[in-house]
């Protein structure tokens, strides 16, 4: 399947590999294969004792749509991402109403918004 | 068969305690009697009305009323050891799930997502940890089971936190595949997913499936184009109708290009911003239409600009239907793009008027 890329994708995704336990929950919920579980890089925080030899790594940041599934499901809160709906209509409506972007769509295709 | 009323004690009844009042929804084929409860057994084949309903949804008719009563359902003849599959109460999501389950015995837990599909509901939080925990408690689902595992659609992970669910409801979330069609393979493999099952597809068919919704949402644009075309074709002489048809064909063509050609061409159009992709497509249509209409130079420039601005705006709206756009990216597009679109439209109107007045 061809990967489609977008603007600013994945810019806010942060992974704290020191606290990562390598459980793989983030890999399991990511719909764009942004993360993999692999060996810890040697240069990571040499002074501290890492919690695991196998950790999550970001391998395709540009494919990240910042949906927030990984952060929500990380058991040790080692992932941070500013998530939100990537919908221009929601953003325009939010600006007009002076509220946060919120999609008003009542249905749509299963698996996609608006 | 004896039909009794839905339980009236609570304001909003749940499926999985008592029989539905006759005639009940067509997808209920039977009832499974477990511990004095009447669990509706649902069919796995979609009927004509289900398919008609799906077409109506895609074209945007009555999208807010297409719901399934939350609660517990059965498919096949589940036993306490059978898996639990969690679904949204949007009927299209529910149908997409049940049609894949022929020959499978499972419990279905339908939670109240206000009639919204899984991914959107998860994004809003209505397909969330709290709602799931509340339905687990109110349906007393655990009474029917010998395990505490739930198979959740993977796309619900933006709303449901597995660690919180484990802590709060003592149920283990297992992330199923993104698409319901992969469920039989997922279950047969002992609830293991391959990488493909984790990815959200957005191929040509997926993009065209959401196009009709874009089309119906563009209704005000068709109306505005009609009104503008009436005015633009003035004065009301013998050639009015010809000019009106020309400009109407041009403007409706631009809107149709945005609704159908844009999603089809999305991966091959250059640029990452949907508005830029749309502006390019719109310019191309504007120039083609100018050639077809034999518009003079100034008029052609106006048509190209108007088309670019309109298609760019509608294309930008397709971010909402797409599966890979971030909020920060879409915000950037709106903030940078809107002023240009409005400016281009104003300039296009000026050029058009100039072209009509001076014939250049």
Interface residues (C-beta under 8 A of the other chain):
Chain A: X1 X2 X4 X5 X6 X7 X8 X9 X10 X11 X12 X25 X27 X28 X29 X30 X31 X32 X33 X63 X64 X65 X66 X67 X68 X69 X72 X73 X74 X75 X82 X83 X84 X85 X86 X87 X88 X89 X90 X91 X92 X95 X101 X102 X103 X105 X106 X107 X108 X109 X110 X111 X112 X113 X114
Chain B: X57 X58 X63 X64 X66 X88 X90 X92 X93 X96 X115 X116 X117 X118 X119 X120 X123 X124 X154 X155 X157 X158 X159 X160 X161 X162 X163 X175 X178 X179 X180 X193 X195 X196 X198 X199 X200 X201 X202 X203 X206 X209 X210 X213 X217 X266 X267 X272 X273 X274 X316 X317 X319 X320 X321 X322 X323 X324 X325 X326 X327 X328 X329 X330 X331 X332 X333 X334 X338
